[in-house]
Amino acid sequence: MTAETGKSGNARLLLITTTVNAFAVSSVGSLINPYLRSMGNSAGYVGMYFAVSALVQAVASFAGGFLADSFGRRRIWIAGKVLQVASFAVLAAGLRGRGIILAAVLSGLGQIGMGAVLAMQAETAEAGWRATFFGVVQTANLLISAVAPLLGGLVADRYGAPWAFFGAIPALLLVIRLIMRLEEGAAGTARTEGGSSLHPPAGEGAGIGLRRVATRLAAMRNRLALVAQGILHGPHPRSAFALLAYTLVNGISTGAINIGLPLLLRDRFGLGYTGISAVGTVSSLGAASLIVAGARLADRHGRRRLIILAKTLCAATVWLAPLATSAIYLYILIFFATLTGNAANGALLAAKMESIHESSRAAFGGVDTGVDSAGIALGSLVGGLAYSLGQLAPIFIAGSAITTSALVMAFFLEETGASNSPKRQLPAALPAAPED
């Protein structure tokens, strides 16, 4: 089998795996907020739940990128899915009070594999069609996410939300089986520029277990230094820092919206699980509309201008949301906000991977996901507290954050496409981990 054939097969399997995962997660993701509210919890408590989840996710994602580079992408991704299964099991059990916070913690830990996922996608796609591949994966995920929330909402309205959470578990178990079939490329073995391995080969015997642990811990320390070098000595260090700042601010807007919008639909417009889940359908359809087209534009004409335009239009749409007088008008605005806001997703993901050295991609992906989670935690906490002061307050917070993210991109983002990315090598001073 040729390298190109192998990459093509891995790309298809990655697409299938992430699509099944999107079905499982999106079928119940929008139910958690109203489920907690139906238990009699305040908006502030709901915000705290999502803040806890996001804070744990921030730590898990940060560590997960380094773990994936040192121990392998598939192992860490699978570990995350197992923890996510446990989170849904806790929700399905119907625990209340402090017990339900366990689900938030497990859900956050379940994101430990996000850096590994981004790295495997980046390594599967060549530079010339990387943004397009990211766009295709996201579009497929969004299309399935347009159907899954309605199914979850219907089950929750008919049988109760715990049954919907329980129903998502078999799909996640299938995801674990599919991840096991993925091939992990050479970049996933965490090699330095000189080609020396940062951790021992997978086939070593069990008799050197302690030495393997010491070697891998040393490898993780090297990876921490390597991700810093990957940014500072990568093709676009200024853009890498700007994209991390963007991720933080964008996370704040996501957290505020995730708290405020379902509560607004429930408390102001009187919608149930199905009506609130329909937001997932509308937003998925809006997001899927232009992702591939935007990604193709990014591959042909560059990332920067598309990102700035998309975020500016998204901010303008969000500022119109307080004027909505019915759920229908709000759905329409959600559609256009997600259409414009996600048109540059492929460009953003490609720009993030292209701004740093290729040897640090999984670690940087983990850091980026951790920063996003920290932003979501802050947005969730502030959004929940702000909602108690005014139902539209989280919308105003989100609009301000998206406007800020567009300004960050306009002032600091460079063009990162292949033709604009200088080739740089990491300094030779970073030592490899000792070999057994």
Protein Blocks (a to p, Z undefined) as FASTA:
>chain_A
ZZklmmmmmmmmmmmmmmmmmmmmmmmmmmmmmmmmmnopafklmmmmmmmmmmmmmmmm
mmmmmmmmmnojklmmmmmmmmmmmmmmmmmnopahjllmmmmmmmmmmmmmmmmmmmmm
mmmpcfklmmmmmmmmmmmmmmmmmmmmmmmmmmmmmnopklmmmmmmmmmmmmmmmmmm
pccdfklnopafkopafbdcfkbcfklmmmmmmmmmmmmmmmmmmmmmmmmmmmblmlmm
mmmmmmmmmmmmmmmmmmmmmmmmmmmnopafklmmmmmmmmmmmmmmmmmmmmmmmmmn
ojklmmmmmmmmmmmmmmmmmmpcbfklmmmmmmmmmmmmmmmmmmmmmmmmmmpcfklm
mmmmmmmmmmmmmmmmmmmmmmmmmmmmomklmmmmmmmmmmmmmmmmmmmpccfbfklm
ccddddfkbccdddZZ
